[in-house]
Amino acid sequence: MRVFDSKPGLVWVLGFALLAASGCANDDGRKKIVFLAGPDSHGYAQHCHHAGCQLLAQRLNAAMPDRVQARVVRGWPQDAAMLEDAAAVVIYCDAGELVARHAAELEQLTKKGAGLACLHYTLDTTDNAARTLLLERIGGYFEQHWSVNPSWEAVFKPLPSHPVTRGVRPFTIFDEWYYHMRFREPRDGVTPVLTAVPPDSTREQPDGPHSGNPAVRARRGMAEHVAWVYQRPDGARGFGFTGGHSHWNWAHDDYRRLVLNAIAWVARLDVPADGVASKTPTVEELVSGQDKPKPAKWTQENIQHMIQRTIGRDVPLK
């Protein structure tokens, strides 16, 4: 539809408003979702940013071939045009590095209507511009000396009713779940989608930037939010997910489905009634996608045992 008006700039304003209202799309109608992966870090099968992004992007493309075009970039794209028409940007990196280095660019993208999803350590930054961006664009972040990052088994039951939880059954899983996050106040538009009660032992660490503080210890026995969505006043959307430390956890169907649902929602896609369907990755698939070589002690049987212990069931051993 073409709009004519004698006032200069009005056509552009109306066109931009229509674009922002529906989310950006390619010429073929598919929503572009760009994953930005930081370098892998920590031990084997931990903080596998690129492998995790590749797996999630592949599953989105397979589930919605006519609606999604998901791409993965290592670091920040050299060609800025790759992000210009993105319906959503997903960042998975250490210490919020990509957010801190590119806060200005991300602010412009999100102002144009792009959704923003941040996974795990991406949420932890000491950069003031990055903190402001995360607070305003996804509704919260990890604030050192306020938030904590213990590893614990979280029981997610019950789950709230939201498009992001469609098809997701209550589940239990071990991960490095950050909690006591710094959320925007008031929390209008912020909806927790994963909430659990951490063991009191996770609150008993000494004071430190990540370990503990009096505010956390005062909340013994209370529920904490570890994943949330944010509906911004301008219509754009955000998602924060504090899990994602262990690469094996992507083998958990409900864990993976919630994140896929959230990324689709952030891109302003309609989440299917049963959630975004995706095939359980095999052990071979989880291993082959990682940048680091597999240590000799990590046999397929050992990996199978680790996954079973972490997610509560087997995955195909191929």
N, C-alpha and C positions, 0 to 999 in steps of 0.2 A: 504494500500500500504506500502511495506517495502522498505526502502532505505538503500543500502549498500555503505559504503565508508571506505577507509583505514584510514582516519584521525579520531582519537579519538574525541568523543564529537559531531561530525557533525550530526550523526543520531539524537541525542537528540535535537540539535539546530533546525534542520529542523522540527522535530516533534512538538517542542514548537511553532515554527512560524506558523505551520498549525493550531494548537489549538488556538492560539491567534487571527488568522485571522477570525475564524468562531465563536469564543466565546465558552466557556466551555459547555459541555453537559454530561448528564448521559449516562450510557451504553445503555439505551433504546432510546437515541436520544433526550430526553426532556431536555430543558434548566432548570437548577436549579436556582431559584431566592430566595434569603434568605432575609427576612424582620427582622430587628433588632429593637425591640420596647423598648423604655425607660419607666420608671414608669409613670403612669397617673399623671397629676397635674392640677392646677388651679381649677375652679369651675366645677360643674356637666356639662357634655357634652362638655368640653373644654380640649384640649391637651389629647385626648383619644388615646394615641399612640398604645397600644396593640389592642384595638377594631378597630381602623382605619386600622392597618396592617392586621388584620384578615379578614376584609371586602374586602380589595383590593386583598389579596392573594386568597381568595375564588373565587372572580370574575375572576381572571386570570386563575385559574385552571378550572373553569367552561367553560370559553370562549375558552381555548386552551388545552384541556385535553391531546392531543397527542404531544403537543409541549412544555408544561410548567409543571414544578413541583415547586410550590411556597410553602415555609415553613415560619413559624413565630417563632421567638425566643424572649423571654423576656431578654433584656440585651444582653450581649456577650455570645455566645455559650460556654459551658464548654468543649465540644469536638471540638477542632479546625478543625478536619477533615470535619465538616459540611460545612465549607466555602471553602475548598480547590478547589473544582471543580465548584464553583458558577459562573454562567454566569453574575449575577448581584447581588449587595447588596443594599438594600433599608433601610435607617436609618430614624427613626422618634422618636425624643427624645428632651429633654430640654437642652438648653445651649450648644449644641454640645458635650454633655458629652461623648457619645460613640465614637465620632470621636477623641476627645482629649485624651481619655484613651487608644485608640487603633490605633493611627495614624500610627505607624510602621507596624502593621499587615495589615491595610488597604492599605498602600503603596505597600506592597508586593503583595497583592491580585490584585490590579489594574495594577501593572506592569506585572502580568501574563495574563492580558486581561480582568479581571472582570470589568463590568460597575458599576457605583456608582450613586445612586439617594439619595438626601437629602431633606427631607420635613420639612418645617416650622422652628421651633426653633433649629433644628439640624444645621442650617446655621449660627447661632450666637455663636461664640466662641472667647475667648480672648487668647487661647492657640496658640502660634506661630507655632508649628508643625502642628496643626490642620488647621490653616489658610492657610499655605503653601500647605497642602494636598488638601484642597477644591479648592484653586485657580488653582492648577495644574491638578486636576482630574475632577472637574466639571465646572471650569471656573469662579467661583465667590463665594462670601460669604457675610454675614452681618458683617460689620465692625462698632463697636461701635464708637460713636462720628462722624460717617460719614453716616451710614444708619439709617433709622427710622422705627418704627413699629406701625403706627396708624391703627385703624380700620375704614374702609370706604367702600363704595359701588363702585366697579370697573366695568366699562363698557368695555368689550373686543370686539371691533369692529373697523376695520376688523381683521381677523386672518391671519397670514402668511401661505404660502404654505409650508408644511413640513410633513413628515410621522406622527409626533406627533399630528398634528392638523387634521388628517383624521377623517371625520365624526363628528367633533366638530363644532357646530353652534356658531355664535357670541352670547355672553351671558352676563348677568349682575348679580353680586352676592356680598353680603356683607361678609367681612372677615377681619381678621387682616393681611392685605397685607403689607409686608415689601417692602421698595423700596430704591432707591439710593444705590444699592448694590455695593460692591467693585468687579469689574470685572478685569480679567487679561488683560494686555495691551502688545502688540496690541490684539484686540479681535478676531483674526483669529480662526475660528472654533466655536466661540460662537454665537448661534442663538437664539434671544428672541422669545418665543412662546406665551407669554401673556404680553401685554403692554397696559397701560391705563394712563389717566391723573388724578392724585389725586386731590381732592378738595384743594383749597388754604388753607383752615382751617387746613389741616393736616400738613402744613408747618409752622404754627404760634406758635408752642409750644416752650417753653424756651429751651436753650441749655442743653443737657444731653446726656448720653451714648446711649439712644434709642429715645429720644423725638424730638430733633431738633439740627440744627447747621447752620452756615451761608451758607455753600455750598448747603444745601437742600433748604433754603429759596430763594436763588438766582435763583432757577429753577421753580419759580411759573409759572403755566400754561403749563409746559412741560410734555411730556409723560415719564413714568417710566416703566422699565421692572421688572416684578414680577415672571416670570418663564422663564427658558431658558434651552437649551440643549448645550452640548459641544462635538464636534467631535475631539478627541485627535489625534495628529500626528501619534501615534502608532496604531490607529484604534479603540481603546477602547472609550467608551462613558460615558458621565455624564449628570445629570439632577438636576437642582435646582428649587424648588417650594416653594414660600414664604407663600402660603396659608396653610390651614389645622388647623386653630385654633379651629373652631367650628366643632364638630362631625356631626352636622345635615347637613353640606354642602355636605357630601358624597351622599346625596340623590339627588343632582343635576346631571342629566345625562351627561351634557356636561363637567362640572367641573370634574366629576369622569372619564369620558372617556379620557380626555386629560392626566390625571395622569396615567391611565392604559396604554394608548398608549406610554407614555414616558418611563414607566418601561419596556414595551416590547421592545421598541427601544434601550434602554440602554443595554438590554440583547442580542442585535443584532438579534432580531427576525424581520421578515417582518410584519409590521403593516398592517392589512387588509385595503382594499380600503375604507371601511366605519368605520374604527376604531375598537377597541376592544369592542365588544358588551357585555353589562352587564345589568342584571335585576335591576330595581330601588329597593333599599332596603325599606322594610316596616318600619313603626314606631317601631313595635315590635322588628324587627331585629336590628335597631339602638340602642334601649334601652338595649336589652338583652346582647349585646356584651360588654358593659362597665363594668369596674371593680367597680366603685362606685355605691352604691345603689341609686335608683331613689328617690329623695325627694318627699314628698306627694303632694307638689304643682304642680309637673310636671305630670299632668294627660295626657292621650293620646290626649285629645282635645287641651290642652295647647301646647303640643309638635307639634301637627299638625299645629296649628296656627303659632308657631315659624318657622317651616320649610317652611310653605307657605310664610311667610313674608321674609324669608331669600333667598329662591330660586325661589319664584315667582309662585309656583303652589303646588297642593296637592301631597302627596304620599299616597299609600294605608294605610288606618287606620285599621290595624289588630293586 
